[in-house]
Amino acid sequence: MAASLSTAIDVHFTIPKSDTKRPIFFTSPIRHNPTKKRLAISCNSSTSETSSSTKPPQNISESPSPKNPSLADQLKPLSATTLSTKDHQAQLLSRPKSTWVNPTRPKRSVLSLQRQKKSLYSYNPQIRELKLFAKKLSGSGEDEFESVLETIPYPPTRENALLILNSLRPWQKTRLFFNWIKTQNVFPMETIFYNVTMKSLRYGLQFDIIEELANEMVSNEIQLDNITYSTIITCAKKCSRFDKAVEWFERMYKTGLMPDEVTYSAILDVYAKLGKVEEVLSLYERGVASGWKPDPITFSVLAKMFGEAGDYDGIRYVLQEMKSLDVLPNLVVYNTLLEAMGKAGKPGLARSLFEEMVDSGLTPNEKTLTALAKIYGKARWAKDAMDLWERMKSNNWPMDFILYNTLLNMCADLGLVEEAEMLFNDMKISEKCRPDSWTFTAMLNIYGSGGNADKSMELFEEMSKLGIGLNIMGCTCLVQCLGKARRIDDLVRVFNVAIDGGVKLDDRFCGCLLSVASLCDESEDFTKVLACLKQANPKLVAFVKLIEGEETSFETLKEEFRAVVRDAAIETRRPFCNCLIDICRKRDLHGRAHELLYLGTLYGLYPDLHHKTVKEWSLDVRSLSVGAALTALEEWMGTLTKFVQRDEELPELFSAHTGSGTHKFSLGLANSFDSHVKKLAAPFRQSEERAGSFRGNTRGI
C-alpha cells in the first residue's frame, strides 16, 4: 500500500531596512516594496509511486505571481550556482576563530596605538603628475626651489601637499617644502605633516631640527602621537644623543601614551648603550606587564647588553624570557647571543647554542660562522675549529672575506700552519673570495710567528705579481720576521716597497724596527736599520744617537726621553723603552741601560715591577724584554746587597716571575733569566712545580 505525505507551510517574516550589518547575498539590487514577504515551502515524501491526484510543486516559471516573486523563488538560482558547491558550504558552516575580551578591563593603549588614519592620496587621480613634480622639486637647487614651486600643477590641497611631502627625498627639500606649506595657510597643519617631515630629517640625522619641530608642535597645541615620539627617540639614538632619547621617552610616558614596539626597542638599546642595566630590565618588565610582547630585536638588544658586560646570568635570563613568551629567535638574535657567549668566555655554551640554531632549521650566515670561529680561536679549540671548517664546506655555508680571514687569524693563534695553507689555497680557487691584502697579512703573520722567512718572502713576491699592496700590519709582520732571521737587505727592500706604496708608518712599526736594531750584531746592519727608522721617526733615531754619546748627561737624557715617550702612542711607550735598553746592553752601555730602566719606572712604564711586603719581595719581569729583565735583576740584586751590607731586616721569601707562555719569546726570557740568576749568584731557584717562577729565601744569601 502506497502512502504519501504533502505539507505546505506559509512563513511570514520582516526584513528590517535599517539593519546594515546583515550580509548581502545578492549580486544585483532588489527593490522591496512591501515590508512583509510570504514564503511557500512544499515538502513531498512518499514510500511508493506518487498518486495521480497529487500535483507536482511549481517551479520558478510557474510562479503564481511573477511580478512579486517569493524569497524561495529568488534564492533558487543562487543556490543552484553558489551554495551547491561543497567549498562554499564548508565556508559558511565553519565557525570563525573567537577572541575573548574581558568586558571589565579596557584594552591598554599599547595595543591600540593613537595613530592617524591612512591618507586617501593614493586614490588621487592626479598622483602621477604630482609625483613627477616632486621628483623635479627634489632635483632642483636651492636657488631654483621657489621658481619650481610656482609650477605646481594643482592647488596645494591637504592630500596633494601630503603626497608631495612624502615623495621628497633630500631632507633639505622636505624642510623647505614643509615651511612653504605653512606659509600658504590653505589648511590647518596636522600631526601627520610633522611626522612625515621628521622622518625625512631622521634620514639626514638632523636631531636638532626635529626637536625644534617637536617644540613647535607643543607650542601650537598640535598633538604628538606614538609616531612622533618614536621618530624623535630613534633619531636621537642614531645621532648618539642618548640623553635626549631618554628625555623624550620620559616626556612621552608623562603624557599617558604607551610606547609601541619600535620605541620600546629603541629606548632599550639606548639604556643598554649607556650601561644602565637596571633601567633596561625595569623598562622591559614594565612593558611586558602593560601588554607589550617583545620581538626578536628586543631580545637581541638585551643579549648584546649582557654580552658586552660578560654577564652569563643575563644571557641565560634572555633565553628563559624568550622561551616563556614563545618568541622564536631569528638569525640576528642567534648571532648576537653567540657574540655575547664569546665575550662571556663560554665556548661550550656557544657551541651548544649553534647546534640548537642549526637543528631549528636556520642556516648560519657569514656573521654566525665568524663569531663562532673567533670563539674557538680565543679558546684555542683547534679540533672544533677545523670541524667547523669541514662543515662549512660540506653544507656549502656562505663564506666571505671576513670569515676566511678570521679563520686564518685563528690558525695563526693556534699555530696551525698546514690548515692555514689549505684555507689559503681554497681562497685562490674560489670565485667569490679571492685573497686580498688582509688575507696575505694573515699568512705573513702565520709564517712570521713561526720564523719562516723564506715562505714570507715568497708571499711578498706573489703579492707584487698580483698587484696587491702591503698594508701596515703585513709590513710589520714581514719586517719582524726578516729582522729575526738577520736578513737586513731583504728588510730594507720591503721597507722601500712599503714607502713607495704609500703605507703610513705608525709607532708599532717603529717599535718593530727598533727591536730589529737591538738584534743587529754588525754595525753595518745596525746603520741600515736606523736609516729606515729615520724616515719613519727621526726623533727616535736622534735619541738612539744621544744614548751612545759618552758626554750625554743624565738630565739631558731625562728630558729627551720624556719627549720621546710623550710623542709615542700609549701602547708603544713600554716597548720603546724595552728596545732602547736592549740596544744599550748590545752596545755594552750597561750604565745607560740602568738609567733608562730608572726613567721607565719613574714615568710609570713598569708599574708592577716590584712588590714588597713584610714577608716577601717579588720581582715581576713578564712585561719586560730580555735585556730589560736582566737589567731589572741586576738592579734588584744591587738593592739587596745594600740591605745586607747595612744589616737591615730582610723578608723571609724572595720570588721572581718571567711568565709561562708557550711563545718562544716567553721561553727565551725564562732561560736567559735563569742563566743570569746563576751568574749573579742570586738567591733564586727555578720552581719545578710552576714554569717561569723563581723562588728563594734569606738562607740562600
C-alpha angles and dihedrals in degrees: 000000000000121000128191135185127199123179130180122195127191113208121191120193138160126230109210112222094208096059101102095163095068111108116253115231099177127093095201129043116262123200118225112204100168119045093218126065130197119218119194114199120184122192124193124191126171139165094203141018115320115257118248091241094063115094120220118243118267120252128212095275090053096052112143092224112036093174093053106036121188124245090253089056090051094048095047098083092040093053091047094054106030117013094047094073117094094226093058092045091052090047092053094043096048115098118232118242108269125225118206116221123188104230093200095056122057121221117265116250090239088073093045106042121201100240133144123264115259111272119248094221090107087073093051110123089211093059096109095055093043093052091050088051091050090051090051090048091050092053096048124101124243091258092051096045098091094044091051090050089060089063094060104144097218136026113276099256120169094265095043093048092048092050093051092044092052092048097054113101111188108074090222091061091045091054093047093050091046091053090047091053090053091054092053094063090202095136135000116273114250136196093260093063091054091046094053091047092048092051090054090048089050090061087056092047091238100153097156091058091046091052089048090054091047091054088048089055091052092049092049092045093242110155118249110216134189093280092053095051092041091053092048094048096045092047091051089051093050090049091049089242091139095160090057092047090055092045094054092043090056090048089052092053092050091056090058096247116137116223119246126227095275093049093047092051092046096049092045088055090049093052090045092053089049088055093241098144095164092051090050093053092044092051092045093052091045091053094048091049090052092057101268115140110209117231127217090268090062092053089047089057092049093047092050091050094052091042093055088054093044088236107160093179089056091052090052089050090056092051092049093049092051090051094048093049094044092239111155112215116238127209093275092055092047091050091050092048091050091052089048091051089052093052090046090054096242107134094159093055090045089056091050091049091050092052090049090053093050091047090053089063099255118135114223116236131209093278092053094051093043091054092049093047090052090050093051092046093050091048090045091235097158097168094050090046093055092043087055090052092052091050090051091056097042094047094039091232116181118273131191138175094271093053094047092048091046090054090049092050088049089054089051091053092048096040093240099154098162093047090049091052089051091053091046092052091048089055091052092059094039117107096208104035110045115173113272134186093284091050091055089045091057090051091047088053091052094049092040093053089052093047093240101151094169094058090045092055091047089056090048091053091047091052090052092052093048092046093241111147127220118253123209094264094050091046091051093049092048095047091048092050093048091046093055089049089050091236094143097160091056088047091055090049093052090047092053091049090052092050092048089048092057097248110170107228117220136192092269090060090047089052089051091054090046089052090051089050090055089056097051114112097182120068089220092059090044090055092049092052092047089051089058092044091051090063090053102038117005093178092058092052090048090055091050088055089048095056090050092059114095092206094060110115124220093246091054090047090050095052095046092045091053090052092051093049093046093054095045125089113263095245092052100048097087094043088052091054092046092052093046090053090049090052090051093051091046089054092045091249095138094155091056089048091057091046091052091048089052092049091048090053090045093055093046100255093129105036096156099043097108130036118180129184132159092262103033142031114201133192117199113193099161092115094048132090120241094265093045092047092052090048090051090050091051091048091049092049090050091055091047091051091053090052091052093048091051090046091234124164115273130197122254096241137043125192139177130190126203098167132255102236122147092230116110091238091059092049091047092053093051093048094046091047091050091052092049092048090057092045093053093040088233118179092252134110124185112252116243093201099051123037117227093020127115125194135190144151140210092269089071092062 
